[in-house]
Amino acid sequence: MTPVTLQQDPVTSYRRPVDEVLAAFDTDAQHGLSEDGARARLEKYGRNELAAKKPLPGWRKFLAQFQNVLVIMLLVATAISAGLWWYERDAALPYEAIAIFAVVLLNAIMGYIQEARAEEAVAALRQMSAAHASVIRNGARRSIPAAELVPGDIIHIEPGDTIPADARLIHSATLQTAEAALTGESLPVSKDTLPIAEEATLGDRHNMIFSGTAATFGQGRGVVVATGMQTQMGHIAGMLEETPAETTPLQKELARVGKLLGIIVIAIAVVMIATIILVEHVTGFAAIFDVLILGVALAVAAIPEGLPAVVTAVLSLGVQRMAHRNAIVRNLPAVETLGSATVIASDKTGTLTKNEMTVRAVVTASGRVSIGGEGYAPEGEVRREAGRNKDGAMTDNETAIIAGPLRIELERALAVADRANNAVLQKHDGHWTVQGDPTEGALIVAARKAGLEAEALNARFERVGEIPFSSERKLMTTLHTDAHKQEHLLVFTKGAPDLLLGRCTRELVGEETKPLTADRRVEILQTNEQLAGEALRTLGVAFRYLPADAPEADEVDERVEQDLVFAGLIGMIDPPRAEAREAVARAQMAGIRPIMITGDHPVTATVIAAQLGISGNKRVLSGTGIEKLSDEALDQAVKEVSVYARVNPEHKLRIVKALQRGGAIVAMTGDGVNDAPALKTADIGIAMGVTGMDVSKEAADMVLADDNFASIVAAVEEGRSIFSNIRKFLRYLLSSNIGEVLTMFFGVLLADTIGLKAEEQAVVLPLLATQLLWINLATDGAPALALGVDPPDAQAMRKAPRPQGEGVITHQMWSGIVSVGVVMAAGTLLVLDASLPGGLIEGSGSVRYAQTMAFTTIVFFSLFTVFNARSDDQSAFVGLFSNKWLWGAVLLALLLQIAVIYVPFLQQAFSTVSLGLEDWLLCTLVASSVLWLSELRKLITRIKSRD
């Protein structure tokens, strides 16, 4: 047979018999590969490592902070300003250029510090790989570095081992592996060597073991079929490499606003410069440079220099608040995305559920007992259920005290479950954990809740033999002495109910055992199906007495697993988190659609989803079903289906992309390796901090410190508040900048009308570029930052997410921004006119005095505008004193303005003169008009809205 190559067929080995796989890879189960053969294959296939991407140097990460459109425009303005200063030498230092560049540099440093942890998903995957592997070469077992494994190697697996490569099992002695990180399966998976006839998803390939997963029980040997990037873990690493980083809505909108401002700046500058040169008949090199100064001043006026820094600062403050609510943000702009999320695609295991198996029901001959409590703490109420209908629903809410035959049966059944068991229940620092199989741990916890103490059981039942669980038998049996009946040995057996029932001839009823009739067998199997329909994983328990001198007692084997007494059925589940249902309801109230994407069984997923209120139609789509759908059909399916089960990483990616094609903004939660590509593709990836693996954390935008689904909803609320505050300071900053642009534009255009002239200059500006820069950075900066920490709206989680495609700045916002800008410009120019001789309003001041008055007026306009900017329609007087930081910022801005008017060296730097009391009163009176006019506009808006 011609050996297959790694590239040709590493994955379909699960469909072929063991001898064919060994032949295909040209290896021997007993002797393995020779050293020479392994060396040749290592050269051919490469080392068993994940491909590493060359890390991005720190300096390139820092330079990436300057790629924002607004930042680039500011750098251009810096260069022009510095060039003009170099030409004119009108000041000791280029103050404008230094100030602008300082802001740009501050913004870059803040962004770099906040996002310094670069993408390390592939590196985290590599850390999961096994350091060494137990391999058979030249007929001898030896340990080698896992990186030296090659296809065809025979590896040996024991409990606790990390699987070093993908392998087809050739021998399994009750081997079980934990595959939750790869498949999402919450329980360890039993492994066998039988070929699988049909195509199966990763979670159903029971004859395969996968790189990066761990062995929890038993032993096994396998032939390596895939190494390095060809493993399932490698495929995920490849998907991470191929997945581009998504741009958040806020990043897109700020880029759009930046481009829009750039176009406005260029258009206004070109029009103004051309108009001045033509109308004023400007000639000569020096005069043309004066006009270019106007272009720089317009650029300074139009560009909100503080915007990038304020956005970064506000997001950073929001990140700190979210950290207090157990949400750690790794990618700043993702904060805003949370607030606009329309879908939360959540994994089940460890996210909506606790990833802790819990016994919920025990059914014996005399009735059904429910067991309360959560997790592995041996605390919970054990009560008798009064009755259930055929669908499993309670027919009577009343419960009764457990006594009589039912009490006896319950204790016998749980005693069997506790003794036929290899798990250990432990308590560390007040937290209960299970060492061993989670299912066995749940059985021990249930026994403790029912009052069966470990000390008493250990004293009475000493184990003298064991028949381990096997995937073929699906049973586990232990043999014990009985201190109460020393003439007997006790056989305790647990396993698959249907198989165990076939080995039982009698049933425990109270203290007695009765023959197991055919009708009773049917009834037990129907009860088993009923429990399964409730998404409970079921186990049967049975026992028998064995004379101490019986032949079977000398050598424990499968002969003792006959003529058993059936003790009962035990149903268990990985239960939903107690707070998850409320969190789901809150998300739905906020217009967010929760969906479940899991590797677990469809029945389990459907029931858990129904319990949480995620799905009302009980529709579920499996991974194999997804594979059969075209992209168009999947796009339609995701609109209706909210539960997805037995999915692979590729399926998760397809689901997320289909949701996004339908216009959804997707928040994807997860904790395992299998979630990483989808976490990276989603608009915002949310990883679990406690149970989550490094891979998922590095691929995510946000990490939950408490693995609590409710924290996601709290983070959404915080994200909405942050987005609302971003709108507030954008409204504020852009209103001020529009006012400045209009002041500059019409101040120059109407210079003759308002008396703004100077004989020695071709053009006199109403405001100097340094004054505009001071407004944008010093007096506007602090109030804008204070708006970023405005208290959240109490109704934030009762509103739907903002519509897809709606910008951060809406048409209504633009209307308000422009109207405020017009009022600011008109008032500022009137004050300028009244301060100058001639013009519409006669004045007597110098140009420098008039510019100082206009400078102060427009600053006051900004300070009144900050209160308007808190809402487009709500009065500024609602919650006027709710933000103490805002009042502090306004006071700080006022003090800074007083300083720039009266401090001598600042007077020189900003070309200001001292003002009198009547001057301050005039500036205040005129500037307050923006507040009253905005209040009138908002009142009209509210009246129209009510009508």
Number of C-alpha atoms within 10 A of each C-alpha: 8 8 12 15 15 20 10 8 12 23 19 14 23 24 18 16 16 22 12 12 25 25 16 18 22 17 21 20 21 13 15 24 25 16 11 10 15 19 15 13 19 17 10 12 18 17 18 24 21 23 16 12 10 6 9 10 8 12 9 9 16 16 11 13 18 18 10 16 19 24 25 14 20 23 18 16 22 22 15 18 24 18 14 18 19 13 11 11 12 10 11 8 13 18 17 24 23 14 17 24 20 13 19 23 17 14 22 22 16 16 23 18 10 17 17 15 12 14 18 18 24 24 17 19 23 21 14 19 22 19 14 17 22 21 25 23 21 15 14 10 16 13 13 14 14 21 21 18 30 29 25 28 31 29 28 21 25 20 16 12 20 23 26 31 35 26 29 35 29 22 20 20 19 19 25 27 25 24 26 25 22 25 24 29 22 25 20 19 22 22 26 23 22 18 18 17 10 8 12 16 16 21 20 16 21 23 23 24 30 24 23 25 25 24 22 22 24 20 18 23 24 27 31 28 29 28 29 25 18 23 26 23 27 23 16 25 28 17 19 21 16 10 14 10 14 13 13 18 21 20 16 13 15 21 15 15 17 20 16 13 20 18 12 17 22 16 12 19 21 14 14 22 20 14 14 18 17 11 10 11 9 19 11 7 8 14 15 17 14 18 23 19 21 24 23 21 26 27 26 29 30 26 27 28 30 23 25 21 24 25 23 20 18 24 27 19 16 24 26 15 16 22 16 10 18 21 28 21 25 22 20 22 20 26 29 25 25 31 24 27 26 26 24 26 29 22 25 30 27 26 25 28 24 21 22 22 25 29 29 23 24 26 24 26 19 17 18 21 23 17 23 18 17 20 21 24 21 20 16 17 12 20 17 22 21 16 15 13 9 10 10 13 10 13 12 11 9 10 13 10 12 16 11 11 17 22 19 17 25 25 16 23 27 26 24 25 26 26 27 27 23 14 19 15 18 14 11 7 5 8 9 14 17 20 13 16 19 22 22 21 26 28 28 31 27 31 24 19 19 21 12 18 14 15 8 9 14 11 10 14 18 17 17 13 17 18 17 18 20 19 17 11 14 17 22 20 26 24 26 21 21 18 13 9 11 11 13 18 24 25 27 28 30 29 23 17 22 15 13 23 23 13 16 21 17 21 24 24 20 18 11 10 14 13 14 16 12 9 8 13 17 11 12 20 15 13 16 22 14 15 23 17 16 19 22 24 21 20 22 26 29 30 28 22 20 19 14 15 11 11 12 14 19 10 11 17 14 13 11 25 22 15 16 23 27 31 29 29 27 28 23 24 24 29 23 22 21 14 15 21 20 16 22 24 18 17 25 19 14 21 19 26 20 25 22 24 31 30 30 24 17 21 17 21 24 28 18 24 24 16 15 23 16 22 22 13 12 15 13 20 19 21 23 16 15 21 14 10 12 10 16 10 12 20 19 14 17 18 12 12 18 23 28 29 27 25 29 22 23 18 21 27 21 18 22 25 21 21 23 17 13 13 13 22 26 27 30 31 33 34 34 25 30 27 36 35 27 32 31 25 26 25 29 29 30 34 33 26 22 14 20 22 21 24 28 33 29 25 29 33 25 30 28 29 19 16 26 23 24 25 20 25 24 19 27 27 24 25 26 26 25 28 23 23 29 26 22 24 26 25 27 25 28 21 28 31 26 23 29 30 26 24 27 25 22 16 25 22 15 14 19 13 15 25 22 25 20 11 7 7 11 18 22 20 20 28 27 24 22 21 24 28 25 23 26 26 21 16 24 28 22 22 26 29 25 22 28 28 21 20 13 15 12 9 9 18 23 13 12 16 19 15 11 13 8 11 16 20 17 11 11 10 20 14 12 22 25 19 18 28 26 21 22 32 25 18 25 31 27 17 26 29 28 22 28 24 19 17 19 14 16 14 17 13 16 15 20 17 19 26 28 26 31 26 26 28 28 28 29 27 29 32 25 20 27 26 22 26 29 23 18 22 20 16 21 21 10 11 11 13 10 11 14 12 18 23 17 14 21 23 16 16 23 16 13 14 19 14 14 23 23 14 13 15 12 14 16 13 16 20 19 23 20 15 15 7 7 9 16 14 11 13 22 18 15 20 26 19 17 24 21 14 14 22 19 12 16 20 15 12 15 14 9 9 9 6 6
